Structures are given as structure tokens and as C-alpha cells.
Amino acid sequence: MLFNDEFETLPRPALEALQLKRLQAMVTRVYAHVPFYRATLDRAGINPDHIKALEDLKCLPFTCKQDMRDSYPYALFAAHMEDIVRIHASSGTTGKPTVVGYTRKDIEVWSELMARSFVAAGVHKGDIIHNAYGYGLFTGGLGAHYGAERLGASVIPMSGGNTQRQIMIMQDFGSTVLTCTPSYSLFLAEAAAEEGIDFRKLKLHVGIFGAEPWSEAMRTEIEGKLNLCAIDIYGLSEIMGPGVAIECREAKQGLHIWEDHFIPEIINPVTCEVLPPGEKGELVITTITKEGIPLIRYRTRDITSITYEPCVCGRTHARIARMSGRSDDMLIIRGVNVFPSQIESILMGIEGVEPHYLLIVDRKENLDTLEIQVEVDERIFSDEVKHLQALSNSIEKQIKEMLGITCKVRLVEPKTIMRSEGKAKRVIDNRIM
Amino acid sequence: MKVEQISIFIENKSGRLAEVTRILGEAGVNIRALSLADTSDFGILRLIVNDREKAKQVLKEKGFTVSKTEVVAVEVPDRPGGLSQILQTLDSEAINVEYMYAFVERCGENAVIIFRFDETDKAVGVLQANGFSMLAGERLYRM
């Protein structure tokens, strides 16, 4: 099923011609209206007329998170404030948040792309969408909400938190679709299990999970515990919000990025050179239809790869692989690059290990140390010390073999690792650099 | 002839053991025998109690990981060489002891040794055939 047959299956040559036309118009507009872009393009010696082909994109300068911070709050807006109908901001982990503005047309495009995403995930008019993404400055809640309404499904604006109430509503209202972060879905499953609620008796058939990196193993865990089909969605407020890319239910092999509105590139995060399809690197996105705050080559810091191979679902838009981490939450432990998601995959591959873990990085006598806390539940508990030690040794050995780093596994009591109702906190870095 | 023991996972940090005993005490559960295996990070507390179900339930409610294990309680005359005889018998039949702990009966003349074997049924057979006296679970829980 498709939401927009024409644009979702546009043949590649037509799609690329559309991208070029839109790219040229966008660059011309930001050059005229955004002093930041006029300055950076002038510095790079580029005039909007120089863009004759899509390949010319790689000559344009990048936009970074820091550029958005420096432009706080409105300096990157390309539309007049009277045309801005909505303002969102991303959670600033350091300092000020990054602010984005949407024109009425931006909201319409976002709603359509989110509706396309719902349909790609197998959601139909008639579904009851339990939207547990946070409503507010965060784009998750309202983004999914408008997409649901555009599709014509029934949306329950739950927002995050208040888990007991979420479970009650899910049961009583007959929710068929769940939208939240993957870690929160497991938190819900755990809370429901404590109340003796069986997810097989609920009507949920699909869950659309995003806003934080997760693994294939975690998908298996979620699908088993919540008895639904788990779909990975991608988005970020700087670019739009949720619905930039999503997996199709048919293949669940990579996330289709809506190329009639975004041009994706994969670059080497260190050298910044553009990498060929299939190679892993940092995702860079150019928005080609945004009016409020169009961005040229925005560095997402998310690590993925891209493929232009045709997909069984019939969509012609490229697919990006499941995010395997972020180039900035990448841990460097004794010189080795480690993504928390890699450790998660290893842990989830071990029978009985719960997806609640915490990585504690420290520096002792100038040496980095990594401690992994894993909760001991009944499935892995034994009355014999040797069995528990064998378990921690086996995790340590697998991490050494697969990532090349020595770590220490600490077994901890169940539910002692803090649960999050939003993005899970997986890493505590105590090193003083 | 088997006895049910409960085992509890506890992190090696202050107050956890006290917490377990407090929970059991408040629930009116009486501890008959115990042993604690410890490592630098965690410990496994093994208990024989008068009410296993209740103990398991109240501890689980408080978030502890609890499991039940079958062990064997053997009576040993409280005199030199008493334990040695049992161990020699087990050794000659190639039965492994995973762990053991002992206590002395309150008014009797015997010590009671709690054994955890890798092959519990085989061990019970061997001990019976060699005339060792084992305590039934019910007797131990009520002791």
C-alpha cells in the first residue's frame, strides 16, 4: 500500500530531475534570504547558478549543529516570521536548544511524509494510533499526530510518561498502532507484565519506533514481548521531525528516505568525502522543499549506509540502513571506536539477557575502563557462582572478540538500572578529558 | 528425600543482606539454615526456610531475583570422622558436590549437612544404599 502512488514510485530519472530542480530553487532562495548561507556560499566561491547537476551538491558547504546554535533562535529562517506557523526545538544536551520553524506548507509536507510513513508501516485509515511520543517542543508527538490525521486514522494523543494510564488506555481504547521510542516500548511491556496484562490480548499490530538507535536484536525482543510488527522510523527536528525515513512493512530492509523532499549523502565523518552506496558513514541531508528553515548538507551525526537498489515494495526512494550509532556518541575506549549499539547487539544475542544495560566508562591510571552492567533475572540466575561467572566471562570474551576491547561485566539486581520514559541513557562517561 | 532451597541474587553492596532478612522477618518467614557464596561483585544467598512459597513471593515483590533448587539434607553423627565417611562414599561413586553447608540440630546429637549435587537423584540413591540418614523436607522446614 502506498499513500502517494505517483511520488513514491517516481522512476529514478524523473525523481532526480525533480531533486535538481528543487535543489536549485532552494539554494537560490537561501542565498537571497539567509545571511548565513550567503556568507558561506560566497566564502566557498559558489553562486546558485553554478548548480547544474545533482553532483554539484558535493561542492556546497556543510551545515552543522553548531551553525544552528550560533543562529539561535531564528537567524537561519528563510521565511518571514509572519509565515511561520509552528516552532519546535530539539532537546539541547548542551547549552541552548536548536530551533526550527515551519510554514503552513512545511506542516503540510511533514504531515504527508508522516502519513506516507504510516502507510509504509502497514497502518490504514481505521487504525487507532496510540501516540506515546512526547508532545511539546519535541517534534515526535505533533509530527506523528499530524501524519495520523492526514492519513485519516484515529489518533490518541497520549504523549510520554504515566505508564499505568498508557496501559489502561491501550487496553480500553483498543489501540492498534503504538508510536514511541523503542526503549519505552519495552518499559511498557515490563509494566504491563507486572500488572498481569498479556500483550497477545491487546489489538496492537504494529509499533513504529524511533528517536534513538536500536538493534535488530532489540526488534526481536520487542516483537516477542509486545506481539506486534516493529518498524524503524527515522527523523530529526533539524530536518523536519519524524517521518524523514521509514522501513516498509513488506521488506523491513532499510528505511526509505523521501527523496522528493530530501537529498541524502553518506560521508566519511573525518575526511568529509562522499562515500559510495553500501559504505558506512555519516548521513548528510539537504532539505529541498523546506520553506521555514531549509538546510544545505546538514550533518546529522547519525551513522548509516545507503542503497539505491529497487525494493520489493515498489517504492523508488533510496533506503538507509538502521542507524548504528552516532558519530558523536561514539565512545573511544583505548583508541577503539565503540558504539553502544554494538554492545547491545552482543548482549541481546545472549539467551536471557534483558535489554536493560548501562555502560560505565572511566579512566584509571591513564587507562580507559569499560564496565557493563547487566541485570540478572530469573532466566539467567543460578544458585551456583560458577554459572554466573561463566555468563559474565562469556560476555566479556565476546566483546573482546568482536570489538577488540577488554571490559568488565558487573551483574546487578533486576530493575536497578534506571528506566527511561524517553530516550534511554545507556552510557555514563566518568572520564575527565 | 529432597529438600527445597531458595537462592537469592544480591549485589555486593552495603545493606542488601540486611534488606533480605528484614523482608523475610516482616513476612514471618523463619530461616532454618543459610550459606552465602560471594564474589567481589555479587553474592548468592542460599536459604532453607519454613515457608518457601511465601519467602519467594515477598522477595520477588521487592524486586529480588529468586530461584528454587533441590538439595539433600544428610544427618551426620556429631563426632570426628562423621562427614569424612559421607564424602568418601560419594567420591567412590564419582558424585560431585557443587557446594555444601552445615548446621547442628537444636536438640539432637547430629549435625545436618546440606548438599547440592550435580546429579541429585543418583546421589540420593547412593546415600540410601549406604545407610545414611536423610531428612525429609517437611521435617527440616518445621525443625
Contacts between the chains, C-beta under 8 A, distances in Angstrom:
chain1	res1	chain2	res2	distance
A	376	B	9	5.0
A	376	B	42	7.7
A	376	B	65	5.3
A	377	B	65	5.7
A	378	B	65	5.7
A	378	B	66	7.6
A	378	B	67	6.2
A	381	B	7	7.5
A	381	B	9	5.3
A	381	B	65	4.7
A	381	B	66	8.0
A	381	B	67	5.3
A	382	B	7	7.9
A	382	B	44	7.9
A	382	B	67	7.4
A	383	B	5	7.3
A	383	B	7	3.6
A	383	B	44	5.9
A	383	B	46	6.0
A	383	B	67	6.1
A	383	B	69	4.6
A	383	B	116	7.0
A	384	B	37	8.0
A	384	B	44	7.6
A	384	B	98	5.7
A	384	B	99	7.1
A	384	B	116	7.5
A	385	B	37	4.9
A	385	B	39	6.1
A	385	B	44	6.1
A	388	B	9	8.0
A	388	B	39	8.0
A	388	B	42	7.1
A	388	B	44	7.4
A	389	B	39	6.9
A	410	B	41	5.3
A	411	B	9	7.5
A	411	B	11	7.9
A	411	B	41	6.3
A	411	B	42	5.4
A	412	B	11	5.7
A	412	B	42	7.9
A	413	B	9	6.3
A	413	B	10	7.0
A	413	B	11	5.2
A	413	B	16	7.8
A	413	B	63	6.8
A	413	B	64	6.8
A	413	B	65	6.8
A	414	B	63	5.9
A	414	B	64	7.6
A	414	B	65	5.5
A	415	B	63	5.1
A	416	B	11	7.4
